[in-house]
Every structure is written in C-alpha cells, then in structure tokens.
C-alpha cells in the first residue's frame, strides 16, 4: 500500500477502489456476500488488491531509487512498513478489546470465534499478534504486506544489480514449493529451534510463500516502468484470445457451480485454492490481467468514471482498516447471518460505504501536503546537484532483466494492439 503519488493514476485508484468495494461486500455479512464473492471467476479481490499494491510500490519506490538512490528507497519502504504495522497493531487491539467485550457480553459466536485463541491464551495471543505470528481471521493480510514491504528494498536492489530473471525464477520456485506444504515445513523447522506456542492454524490463512509470488510479480511490473526509453510491449493475438477463453470458462464455471469449482472434491479444489494460490487460480488471474492490460485503456475511455470508487482507492490503507472495523462491529453486534431482510441489509450497506467514503475523504485531506504541493516520498527532489540515482544506472538493468522484460533497460511500456 504505497503512499499517494503526486501524479495520481486514476485508473489504478479506480481498480484499487473496486477491490476494496468487493472485499467489503465479501466480508460484510449480507445477502450480497455469496453472489458477489469472486464475481469474475475463481479469483477474489485480495489477489487484485495485492497485485495492484505491489505494482504501485514497485513504481513509486522504484522511482525514488532511480532519483535518490537505493538508500532513500529502503528508508521509504521501511517508513511505509512501520505505518502499516501501526494500523495492524491498532486493529488487533480493537479486536482484543472492543470486539471481545461485545462478543462476550452478548454471547455472539461470530465475534468470539474470530479470537478463540486469544480468549484461551490472551497473553501469548497479544505478544505473538504484535510479532505478526498470530493472525486472527480478517486480520491476516496486513502482516503479509508488512513482511513484503520489509523484503522489497532488498529484492529490488538485488534485481537491479543482477536482473529480474533470477528473482522471479526464485519466486516461482517458492510458490511451487508452497503448493506442497513449504509454509508448514518452515513453521515446524523454526518451532524446533525457537518454540512457538501459537498453532500453525492460527498464523493466518494466507500462505506467505505462495502469495510472495503475486507480490514479486507486481513489484517487477511496477519497478520496471520507470525508464522512458523502454520499448513498447503488446500481447500477441493468440495470448489475448487464450485469455478470453480462460476467463469466460472460469466466469461461467464459477457462477454455475458456486465458489467451490469441484464441489466436495477437496483434492481437486486445491488447484483453485485461494490461500496458497493454486495453479489454476493463478492461470485464471493471469487471464484477467492480460485482458485488463489489453482492453483496459479502451474501457477507461468509454466507461463513466466512478469518482467515489477512485477516492476509496486513493486512500486504500485507511479505507481497508476502516472496512475491518465496520465488519468486526457488524459481526459482534449482528452476527454472520446472510439472510437478513433487505430492509436491514440495504441501510447497513449504505451506512458502511458512507463511513468508508468519509474515512477516505478525511484521510486524503489530512495527508494533503501544505500548499497543495507534493510529498517528499511521492515526488522526491533531486539531490547533490546531479541526476538522482544516476550513479547506479549502469548496473540497474543487466542481462537477467532483459530476459524477463524484453529489454536491456528493463522497464515495460505497454502498447495496446487492436
């Protein structure tokens, strides 16, 4: 979740805002939860949100490195990671205090189930929650962001020196191993050296080793777009046609059979598994990405702009945290029933999105730099009287980058063919 950019990309804001809307509709228990869960196939809003956030992180912080050097980029990453950690800690404390009090007071299982480990082991849960080991349901995505943000400057520096091919190759290998239980093996190996009282099942649903691939992919796509001399890139016609076929099949399949593609056959459903990013799920996601990159500019010109959705996307971090607070309150007060009458669901949805929009507006107003200028992180100024980052430029994009990006200079500029 990178800081706001001085030159906003409204299309990216709109996409991130759409992902926030879909996540809210999925997490908020209403009659819309099931039909709008994974609406575009066997891909959820979380995948899109992580990929977009990584893309923006790579582009924004890559620009900082390009202009001011790797040290400045590393500091910017760490500052952002610290801010996200503060949000995670605040949300965690809100769950352990306000929601715990409500859930226990009115005996609401939808709330107490979220923190069953905390209610049994409060001290360990608090300590290991702040250490990002214990991750209750709904609060398990920000720890991923924090870890990825902390690792990103080292990854990007490595890629600039030796190319992205090695980085992406290692990422794909880790993702493949995650399909065979790498995360559980790593957890058990660490626990054998440093005993961890938190059960593996309480460390969060998202498989870190699987989802790092999505983050690295987005980081590469964003970081390699800071060179204006990069050649244009266009998907071949066969790739677009294949993507159309895959996307249509998955779209019809999802809405014909539901969110479990193979019904009760758990082994086959792992091919579309969300938490470890199963291979068929990745294929479905790639198809949607190809279509979005190829047809997106034409859609952006023709479709009306939803300014309120863009506003949500422009303030993605506070809006994401606010949506968690609202969802937790609803679960604590009303439970997780999805069959309430529309007379209750509609006002609930209006109130929820009204709160999220207000949070976005207030956040953007608070973060607005004095005088309406640009912030130092989003638009770094040159330093030392020279072109920022020029000392590193010769080593930034080597042959490994060319293998991934199709250019010795690395960055990709997209050309959309008819």
Wavefront OBJ file of the C-alpha trace (Angstrom):
o trace
v 0.000 0.000 0.000
v 2.288 2.761 -1.211
v 1.854 6.429 -0.358
v -0.239 8.658 -2.577
v 1.556 9.707 -5.724
v 1.941 13.329 -6.726
v 0.646 12.477 -10.176
v -2.263 10.191 -9.485
v -3.118 7.357 -11.821
v -6.893 7.469 -11.640
v -7.193 4.090 -13.347
v -5.118 2.439 -10.600
v -7.115 4.250 -7.922
v -10.345 3.055 -9.524
v -9.145 -0.556 -9.646
v -7.958 -0.495 -6.046
v -11.231 1.126 -5.037
v -13.138 -1.622 -6.838
v -11.113 -4.255 -4.971
v -11.964 -2.532 -1.662
v -15.658 -2.498 -2.560
v -15.599 -6.197 -3.415
v -13.674 -7.083 -0.252
v -16.165 -5.154 1.855
v -19.115 -6.870 0.192
v -17.427 -10.235 0.755
v -16.560 -9.647 4.418
v -19.726 -7.813 5.459
v -22.414 -10.458 6.110
v -25.351 -9.538 3.864
v -27.385 -11.121 1.092
v -24.727 -9.904 -1.364
v -21.846 -11.763 0.298
v -22.139 -15.038 -1.610
v -23.207 -13.833 -5.078
v -20.545 -11.090 -5.164
v -17.751 -13.236 -3.776
v -15.255 -13.912 -6.589
v -17.541 -12.317 -9.202
v -15.087 -12.540 -12.136
v -14.189 -16.216 -11.826
v -12.141 -18.137 -9.276
v -10.231 -15.005 -8.315
v -11.013 -12.826 -5.323
v -10.492 -9.130 -4.667
v -7.495 -9.975 -2.467
v -5.402 -11.113 -5.449
v -6.165 -7.963 -7.386
v -5.512 -5.753 -4.387
v -2.142 -7.354 -3.597
v -1.031 -7.235 -7.227
v -2.050 -3.591 -7.626
v -0.447 -2.588 -4.339
v 2.792 -4.322 -5.297
v 2.705 -2.662 -8.713
v 2.306 0.781 -7.157
v 5.013 0.023 -4.580
v 7.430 -1.014 -7.302
v 6.657 2.050 -9.392
v 6.694 4.642 -6.593
v 9.656 3.336 -4.629
v 11.487 2.345 -7.788
v 11.232 5.980 -8.847
v 12.719 7.019 -5.502
v 15.649 4.670 -6.046
v 16.060 5.894 -9.625
v 16.201 9.530 -8.473
v 17.729 9.390 -4.998
v 19.392 6.016 -4.716
v 18.763 2.678 -3.051
v 19.270 4.001 0.493
v 16.439 6.501 0.070
v 14.217 3.790 -1.372
v 14.970 1.487 1.557
v 14.110 4.204 4.068
v 10.835 4.954 2.273
v 9.869 1.278 2.282
v 10.622 0.982 5.988
v 8.629 4.100 6.866
v 5.639 2.738 4.999
v 6.020 -0.681 6.621
v 6.056 0.998 10.034
v 2.823 2.835 9.207
v 1.147 -0.381 8.080
v 2.380 -2.103 11.253
v 0.795 0.647 13.359
v -2.504 0.053 11.532
v -2.256 -3.704 12.122
v -1.473 -3.230 15.821
v -4.363 -0.793 16.268
v -6.810 -3.136 14.519
v -5.569 -6.062 16.585
v -6.070 -4.145 19.834
v -9.545 -3.108 18.674
v -10.414 -6.775 18.157
v -8.995 -7.812 21.538
v -10.796 -5.053 23.466
v -13.950 -3.641 21.883
v -14.997 -6.673 19.835
v -14.033 -9.093 22.611
v -16.149 -7.120 25.083
v -19.136 -7.014 22.714
v -18.834 -10.665 21.736
v -18.596 -11.885 25.314
v -21.244 -9.514 26.631
v -23.950 -10.571 24.185
v -22.522 -14.063 23.640
v -22.033 -13.589 19.912
v -20.221 -16.635 18.451
v -19.476 -14.848 15.163
v -17.205 -12.494 17.111
v -15.744 -14.864 19.697
v -14.887 -17.438 17.011
v -12.574 -14.901 15.367
v -10.443 -14.718 18.508
v -10.835 -18.148 20.061
v -7.072 -18.495 20.552
v -6.907 -15.062 22.181
v -9.715 -15.895 24.594
v -7.863 -19.062 25.634
v -4.325 -17.606 25.685
v -4.640 -13.794 25.901
v -1.020 -13.004 26.771
v 0.513 -15.228 24.119
v -2.023 -14.035 21.549
v -1.245 -10.378 22.230
v 2.518 -10.857 22.223
v 2.657 -13.031 19.119
v -0.016 -10.953 17.418
v 2.212 -7.894 17.742
v 5.088 -10.038 16.458
v 2.942 -10.849 13.378
v 2.928 -14.567 14.172
v -0.663 -14.866 15.404
v -3.082 -13.565 12.777
v -6.821 -13.878 13.513
v -9.232 -14.219 10.574
v -9.787 -10.932 8.653
v -6.623 -9.524 10.224
v -4.187 -11.756 8.350
v -3.499 -9.757 5.207
v -1.685 -6.705 6.629
v 1.049 -8.904 8.169
v 1.745 -10.123 4.618
v 2.082 -6.533 3.441
v 4.465 -5.690 6.241
v 6.740 -8.652 5.529
v 6.667 -7.989 1.794
v 7.372 -4.280 2.270
v 10.345 -5.070 4.503
v 11.755 -7.526 1.973
v 11.060 -5.406 -1.116
v 14.034 -2.982 -0.987
v 16.481 -5.881 -0.769
v 14.731 -7.683 -3.599
v 14.680 -4.613 -5.810
v 18.329 -3.807 -5.118
v 19.247 -7.400 -5.988
v 17.178 -7.270 -9.171
v 18.767 -4.010 -10.271
v 22.228 -5.471 -9.902
v 21.629 -8.916 -11.343
v 18.357 -8.662 -13.253
v 14.799 -9.720 -12.500
v 15.057 -13.140 -14.134
v 16.745 -14.704 -11.119
v 14.397 -13.008 -8.667
v 11.270 -14.122 -10.499
v 12.687 -17.611 -11.031
v 13.274 -17.983 -7.278
v 9.802 -16.583 -6.582
v 8.162 -19.109 -8.899
v 10.130 -21.928 -7.244
v 8.984 -20.847 -3.767
v 5.389 -20.619 -4.995
v 5.639 -24.146 -6.420
v 7.053 -25.484 -3.152
v 4.221 -23.751 -1.281
v 1.776 -25.999 -3.131
v 3.447 -28.951 -1.378
v 3.497 -27.560 2.165
v 6.592 -25.350 2.321
v 4.957 -22.992 4.848
v 4.107 -25.761 7.321
v 7.588 -27.254 6.944
v 9.212 -23.855 7.564
v 6.974 -23.220 10.584
v 7.853 -26.581 12.105
v 11.564 -26.042 11.414
v 11.530 -22.652 13.173
v 9.443 -24.033 16.035
v 12.022 -26.765 16.576
v 14.662 -24.108 17.219
v 12.522 -21.383 18.812
v 9.354 -22.865 20.354
v 6.239 -21.017 19.185
v 3.107 -21.536 21.312
v 0.809 -20.385 18.518
v -0.586 -23.288 16.451
v 0.144 -23.177 12.740
v -3.585 -22.844 12.003
v -3.616 -19.541 13.915
v -0.830 -17.920 11.892
v -3.179 -16.712 9.172
v -4.959 -18.218 6.209
v -2.724 -16.655 3.551
v 0.299 -18.771 2.640
v 3.222 -16.349 2.699
v 5.399 -18.439 0.369
v 2.575 -18.736 -2.147
v 1.474 -15.115 -2.078
v 5.003 -13.722 -2.306
v 4.890 -14.682 -5.984
v 1.986 -12.319 -6.584
v 3.778 -9.533 -4.738
v 7.040 -10.076 -6.618
v 5.172 -10.117 -9.914
v 3.530 -6.795 -9.158
v 6.771 -5.353 -7.815
v 8.588 -6.310 -11.015
v 5.831 -4.867 -13.200
v 5.879 -1.568 -11.301
v 9.622 -1.218 -10.820
v 10.358 -1.816 -14.490
v 8.192 1.067 -15.665
v 10.489 3.918 -14.626
v 12.613 4.034 -17.771
v 11.113 6.223 -20.513
v 13.331 4.508 -23.105
v 11.731 1.099 -22.677
v 10.293 -0.368 -25.881
v 6.577 -0.850 -26.269
v 5.082 -4.220 -25.473
v 1.992 -5.866 -26.913
v 0.434 -9.240 -26.177
v 0.280 -11.456 -29.256
v -3.175 -12.129 -30.609
v -3.078 -15.783 -29.553
v -2.351 -14.776 -25.938
v -5.326 -12.410 -25.861
v -7.604 -14.989 -27.444
v -6.451 -17.657 -24.987
v -7.019 -15.264 -22.095
v -10.550 -14.546 -23.327
v -11.318 -18.270 -23.457
v -9.910 -18.991 -19.981
v -11.658 -16.009 -18.415
v -15.036 -16.928 -19.963
v -14.795 -20.573 -18.920
v -13.895 -19.668 -15.328
v -16.575 -16.962 -15.173
v -19.357 -19.295 -16.304
v -17.989 -22.149 -14.215
v -17.882 -20.082 -11.024
v -21.454 -18.795 -11.354
v -22.802 -22.169 -12.479
v -21.385 -24.285 -9.639
v -20.507 -21.755 -6.932
v -17.197 -20.849 -5.345
v -16.075 -24.477 -4.927
v -15.187 -25.440 -8.517
v -15.178 -29.217 -7.924
v -17.823 -29.371 -5.228
v -16.921 -31.742 -2.407
v -13.716 -32.989 -4.054
v -11.263 -31.231 -1.768
v -8.168 -32.510 -3.561
v -9.208 -31.032 -6.901
v -10.365 -27.794 -5.285
v -6.762 -27.231 -4.192
v -5.973 -26.465 -7.828
v -8.020 -23.286 -7.349
v -7.027 -22.809 -3.702
v -7.048 -19.182 -2.626
v -4.776 -19.402 0.393
v -1.792 -20.991 -1.370
v -2.635 -19.531 -4.809
v -3.332 -22.812 -6.571
v -2.062 -23.178 -10.160
v -5.461 -22.936 -11.871
v -6.273 -19.889 -9.774
v -3.054 -18.245 -10.955
v -3.974 -19.147 -14.537
v -7.391 -17.530 -14.094
v -5.739 -14.435 -12.612
v -3.206 -14.181 -15.452
v -6.022 -14.346 -17.994
v -7.815 -11.444 -16.299
v -4.587 -9.426 -16.107
v -3.921 -9.914 -19.821
v -7.447 -8.783 -20.662
v -7.216 -5.787 -18.361
v -3.913 -4.621 -19.824
v -5.053 -5.221 -23.404
v -8.586 -3.817 -23.255
v -8.284 -1.566 -20.194
v -7.408 1.690 -21.971
v -10.421 1.379 -24.286
v -12.696 0.607 -21.346
v -11.292 3.578 -19.429
v -12.132 5.903 -22.324
v -15.686 4.639 -22.737
v -16.909 3.794 -19.250
v -18.055 6.550 -16.873
v -15.650 7.364 -14.053
v -16.883 6.492 -10.567
v -15.208 9.227 -8.552
v -16.222 7.817 -5.187
v -14.570 4.494 -6.058
v -11.401 6.353 -7.081
v -11.482 8.184 -3.760
v -11.591 4.878 -1.886
v -8.639 3.592 -3.902
v -6.618 6.759 -3.364
v -6.842 6.225 0.417
v -6.539 2.449 0.311
v -4.804 1.819 3.656
v -7.161 3.807 5.942
v -10.175 2.578 3.976
v -9.015 -1.022 4.303
v -8.609 -0.616 8.076
v -11.963 1.147 8.353
v -13.688 -1.676 6.487
v -12.224 -4.144 9.003
v -13.548 -2.076 11.908
v -17.030 -1.900 10.378
v -17.097 -5.624 9.569
v -15.922 -6.562 13.067
v -18.590 -4.363 14.644
v -21.304 -5.902 12.475
v -20.131 -9.421 13.320
v -20.058 -8.544 17.010
v -23.470 -6.880 17.097
v -25.482 -8.698 14.408
v -23.626 -11.951 13.794
v -22.702 -13.522 10.482
v -26.191 -14.336 9.160
v -26.611 -13.634 5.452
v -30.382 -13.993 5.307
v -31.459 -10.792 6.988
v -34.247 -8.826 5.258
v -33.291 -6.246 2.651
v -34.842 -3.609 4.900
v -31.866 -4.147 7.205
v -29.162 -5.038 4.680
v -29.629 -2.010 2.433
v -29.296 0.614 5.202
v -26.346 -1.377 6.553
v -24.578 -1.271 3.179
v -25.308 2.428 2.714
v -24.003 3.222 6.192
v -20.902 1.082 5.680
v -19.861 2.647 2.383
v -20.761 6.082 3.686
v -18.301 5.551 6.535
v -15.601 4.273 4.168
v -16.045 7.256 1.855
v -15.889 9.678 4.774
v -12.714 7.997 6.037
v -11.178 8.275 2.555
v -12.033 11.966 2.224
v -10.729 12.798 5.681
v -7.552 10.791 5.128
v -6.811 12.484 1.812
v -7.447 15.879 3.375
v -5.147 15.146 6.324
v -2.387 13.781 4.056
v -2.615 16.738 1.694
v 0.782 18.489 1.733
v 0.860 22.169 2.791
v 0.072 24.485 -0.080
v -1.256 21.641 -2.202
v 2.241 20.577 -3.246
v 3.615 17.097 -3.431
v 5.003 14.997 -0.630
v 8.675 14.070 -0.402
v 8.067 10.355 -0.739
v 5.766 10.525 -3.717
v 7.805 13.052 -5.705
v 11.390 13.038 -4.437
v 13.514 16.021 -5.288
v 16.919 15.724 -6.916
v 19.924 15.771 -4.639
v 23.591 16.707 -4.800
v 23.101 18.738 -7.949
v 23.081 15.648 -10.176
v 20.527 13.388 -11.733
v 19.252 11.345 -8.761
v 20.310 7.746 -8.773
v 22.479 8.193 -11.862
v 25.446 6.554 -10.164
v 23.555 3.289 -10.044
v 22.024 3.489 -13.504
v 24.676 1.481 -15.389
v 24.145 -1.536 -13.108
v 20.373 -1.340 -12.795
v 19.248 -3.412 -15.747
v 21.522 -6.231 -16.842
v 21.021 -9.259 -18.991
v 18.810 -11.005 -16.432
v 16.407 -8.095 -16.618
v 16.362 -8.310 -20.374
v 15.344 -11.958 -20.153
v 12.317 -11.024 -18.072
v 11.439 -7.670 -19.543
v 12.487 -7.951 -23.156
v 14.863 -5.000 -22.885
v 18.335 -4.369 -21.518
v 16.943 -1.309 -19.760
v 14.203 -3.400 -18.197
v 11.046 -1.300 -17.794
v 7.994 -2.242 -19.824
v 5.833 0.235 -21.634
v 2.527 -1.278 -22.701
v 1.237 -0.872 -26.234
v -2.315 -1.993 -26.768
v -2.968 -3.552 -30.144
v -6.349 -3.918 -31.706
l 1 2 3 4 5 6 7 8 9 10 11 12 13 14 15 16 17 18 19 20 21 22 23 24 25 26 27 28 29 30 31 32 33 34 35 36 37 38 39 40 41 42 43 44 45 46 47 48 49 50 51 52 53 54 55 56 57 58 59 60 61 62 63 64 65 66 67 68 69 70 71 72 73 74 75 76 77 78 79 80 81 82 83 84 85 86 87 88 89 90 91 92 93 94 95 96 97 98 99 100 101 102 103 104 105 106 107 108 109 110 111 112 113 114 115 116 117 118 119 120 121 122 123 124 125 126 127 128 129 130 131 132 133 134 135 136 137 138 139 140 141 142 143 144 145 146 147 148 149 150 151 152 153 154 155 156 157 158 159 160 161 162 163 164 165 166 167 168 169 170 171 172 173 174 175 176 177 178 179 180 181 182 183 184 185 186 187 188 189 190 191 192 193 194 195 196 197 198 199 200 201 202 203 204 205 206 207 208 209 210 211 212 213 214 215 216 217 218 219 220 221 222 223 224 225 226 227 228 229 230 231 232 233 234 235 236 237 238 239 240 241 242 243 244 245 246 247 248 249 250 251 252 253 254 255 256 257 258 259 260 261 262 263 264 265 266 267 268 269 270 271 272 273 274 275 276 277 278 279 280 281 282 283 284 285 286 287 288 289 290 291 292 293 294 295 296 297 298 299 300 301 302 303 304 305 306 307 308 309 310 311 312 313 314 315 316 317 318 319 320 321 322 323 324 325 326 327 328 329 330 331 332 333 334 335 336 337 338 339 340 341 342 343 344 345 346 347 348 349 350 351 352 353 354 355 356 357 358 359 360 361 362 363 364 365 366 367 368 369 370 371 372 373 374 375 376 377 378 379 380 381 382 383 384 385 386 387 388 389 390 391 392 393 394 395 396 397 398 399 400 401 402 403 404 405 406 407 408 409 410 411 412 413 414 415 416 417 418
